[in-house]
Amino acid sequence: MASTIQVRVEEELKSKADALFKDLGTDTTTAIRMFLTQAVATNGFPFEIKRHTELNPYAPMTEKEMLVKLEKSREQGEFRDVDYVISDMRSKYGL
């Protein structure tokens, strides 16, 4: 016998979740059912499914994007000389 779960959430959150799950090829009800099934199977929070965004710090960069970021870090003083970094790594890790 099926049971019903009701959850109150803000309309904006529901709309964003609906759009996300649609983009991932499912609907919110199915996504919740998948979450609960996997939570029980793994005895905890089960998995992470997300679409790729520009906020991913590990996303590949073009050469131009890399050069812009490097220049910005130089301007803000957020860098170390390469010789210092190599020397530091050699002393720390016996290289």
Short mmCIF file of the C-alpha atoms (twelve columns), coordinates in Angstrom:
data_MODEL
# 
_entry.id   MODEL 
# 
loop_
_atom_site.group_PDB 
_atom_site.id 
_atom_site.type_symbol 
_atom_site.label_atom_id 
_atom_site.label_alt_id 
_atom_site.label_comp_id 
_atom_site.label_asym_id 
_atom_site.label_seq_id 
_atom_site.Cartn_x 
_atom_site.Cartn_y 
_atom_site.Cartn_z 
_atom_site.pdbx_PDB_model_num 
ATOM 1  C CA . MET A 1  0.000  0.000  0.000   1 
ATOM 2  C CA . ALA A 2  1.351  3.431  -0.943  1 
ATOM 3  C CA . SER A 3  1.651  6.191  1.606   1 
ATOM 4  C CA . THR A 4  1.680  9.947  1.109   1 
ATOM 5  C CA . ILE A 5  4.314  12.372 2.357   1 
ATOM 6  C CA . GLN A 6  3.508  16.064 2.360   1 
ATOM 7  C CA . VAL A 7  6.227  18.646 2.718   1 
ATOM 8  C CA . ARG A 8  5.737  22.395 2.810   1 
ATOM 9  C CA . VAL A 9  8.385  24.383 0.971   1 
ATOM 10 C CA . GLU A 10 8.595  27.893 -0.397  1 
ATOM 11 C CA . GLU A 11 7.162  28.291 -3.891  1 
ATOM 12 C CA . GLU A 12 10.511 29.493 -5.256  1 
ATOM 13 C CA . LEU A 13 12.298 26.393 -3.935  1 
ATOM 14 C CA . LYS A 14 9.640  24.107 -5.420  1 
ATOM 15 C CA . SER A 15 9.847  25.842 -8.801  1 
ATOM 16 C CA . LYS A 16 13.627 25.617 -8.861  1 
ATOM 17 C CA . ALA A 17 13.559 21.953 -7.814  1 
ATOM 18 C CA . ASP A 18 10.917 21.134 -10.433 1 
ATOM 19 C CA . ALA A 19 13.044 22.808 -13.122 1 
ATOM 20 C CA . LEU A 20 16.209 21.070 -11.946 1 
ATOM 21 C CA . PHE A 21 14.666 17.600 -11.902 1 
ATOM 22 C CA . LYS A 22 13.030 18.181 -15.281 1 
ATOM 23 C CA . ASP A 23 16.456 19.172 -16.625 1 
ATOM 24 C CA . LEU A 24 17.814 15.920 -15.175 1 
ATOM 25 C CA . GLY A 25 15.066 13.919 -16.905 1 
ATOM 26 C CA . THR A 26 12.699 13.208 -14.023 1 
ATOM 27 C CA . ASP A 27 10.123 14.901 -11.821 1 
ATOM 28 C CA . THR A 28 10.180 16.010 -8.202  1 
ATOM 29 C CA . THR A 29 8.069  13.100 -6.937  1 
ATOM 30 C CA . THR A 30 10.349 10.545 -8.580  1 
ATOM 31 C CA . ALA A 31 13.454 12.371 -7.305  1 
ATOM 32 C CA . ILE A 32 12.133 12.269 -3.738  1 
ATOM 33 C CA . ARG A 33 11.271 8.577  -4.105  1 
ATOM 34 C CA . MET A 34 14.809 7.914  -5.429  1 
ATOM 35 C CA . PHE A 35 16.319 9.822  -2.516  1 
ATOM 36 C CA . LEU A 36 14.318 7.875  0.082   1 
ATOM 37 C CA . THR A 37 15.069 4.514  -1.551  1 
ATOM 38 C CA . GLN A 38 18.794 5.193  -1.676  1 
ATOM 39 C CA . ALA A 39 18.861 6.663  1.842   1 
ATOM 40 C CA . VAL A 40 17.406 3.434  3.206   1 
ATOM 41 C CA . ALA A 41 19.723 1.295  1.037   1 
ATOM 42 C CA . THR A 42 22.878 3.171  2.107   1 
ATOM 43 C CA . ASN A 43 21.750 3.874  5.669   1 
ATOM 44 C CA . GLY A 44 22.390 7.619  5.301   1 
ATOM 45 C CA . PHE A 45 22.380 10.462 2.829   1 
ATOM 46 C CA . PRO A 46 22.825 8.513  -0.371  1 
ATOM 47 C CA . PHE A 47 24.231 10.410 -3.308  1 
ATOM 48 C CA . GLU A 48 24.700 13.707 -5.024  1 
ATOM 49 C CA . ILE A 49 23.186 14.412 -8.428  1 
ATOM 50 C CA . LYS A 50 23.620 17.842 -9.898  1 
ATOM 51 C CA . ARG A 51 23.950 19.558 -13.196 1 
ATOM 52 C CA . HIS A 52 27.237 21.181 -14.113 1 
ATOM 53 C CA . THR A 53 27.456 24.902 -13.471 1 
ATOM 54 C CA . GLU A 54 30.029 27.599 -13.937 1 
ATOM 55 C CA . LEU A 55 30.494 27.584 -10.157 1 
ATOM 56 C CA . ASN A 56 32.491 24.365 -10.360 1 
ATOM 57 C CA . PRO A 57 36.022 25.351 -9.265  1 
ATOM 58 C CA . TYR A 58 37.423 22.336 -11.121 1 
ATOM 59 C CA . ALA A 59 35.818 23.112 -14.461 1 
ATOM 60 C CA . PRO A 60 38.352 23.425 -17.299 1 
ATOM 61 C CA . MET A 61 39.412 26.960 -18.171 1 
ATOM 62 C CA . THR A 62 40.504 28.407 -21.464 1 
ATOM 63 C CA . GLU A 63 44.003 29.831 -21.657 1 
ATOM 64 C CA . LYS A 64 42.547 33.348 -21.707 1 
ATOM 65 C CA . GLU A 65 40.490 32.678 -18.536 1 
ATOM 66 C CA . MET A 66 43.587 31.263 -16.820 1 
ATOM 67 C CA . LEU A 67 45.675 34.323 -17.716 1 
ATOM 68 C CA . VAL A 68 42.956 36.687 -16.446 1 
ATOM 69 C CA . LYS A 69 42.790 34.803 -13.112 1 
ATOM 70 C CA . LEU A 70 46.579 34.802 -12.802 1 
ATOM 71 C CA . GLU A 71 46.762 38.541 -13.450 1 
ATOM 72 C CA . LYS A 72 44.045 39.187 -10.877 1 
ATOM 73 C CA . SER A 73 45.892 37.120 -8.259  1 
ATOM 74 C CA . ARG A 74 49.105 39.044 -8.979  1 
ATOM 75 C CA . GLU A 75 47.292 42.363 -8.551  1 
ATOM 76 C CA . GLN A 76 45.852 41.210 -5.218  1 
ATOM 77 C CA . GLY A 77 49.167 39.763 -4.031  1 
ATOM 78 C CA . GLU A 78 47.685 36.257 -3.809  1 
ATOM 79 C CA . PHE A 79 50.631 34.385 -5.271  1 
ATOM 80 C CA . ARG A 80 54.056 33.047 -4.333  1 
ATOM 81 C CA . ASP A 81 57.204 32.937 -6.398  1 
ATOM 82 C CA . VAL A 82 57.631 29.566 -8.133  1 
ATOM 83 C CA . ASP A 83 61.139 29.082 -6.693  1 
ATOM 84 C CA . TYR A 84 59.710 29.486 -3.179  1 
ATOM 85 C CA . VAL A 85 56.923 26.967 -3.901  1 
ATOM 86 C CA . ILE A 86 59.357 24.389 -5.309  1 
ATOM 87 C CA . SER A 87 61.756 24.859 -2.383  1 
ATOM 88 C CA . ASP A 88 58.869 24.547 0.077   1 
ATOM 89 C CA . MET A 89 57.628 21.332 -1.568  1 
ATOM 90 C CA . ARG A 90 61.129 19.841 -1.612  1 
ATOM 91 C CA . SER A 91 61.623 20.493 2.077   1 
ATOM 92 C CA . LYS A 92 58.148 19.275 3.087   1 
ATOM 93 C CA . TYR A 93 58.023 16.174 0.915   1 
ATOM 94 C CA . GLY A 94 61.688 15.297 0.463   1 
ATOM 95 C CA . LEU A 95 61.657 15.887 -3.263  1 
# 
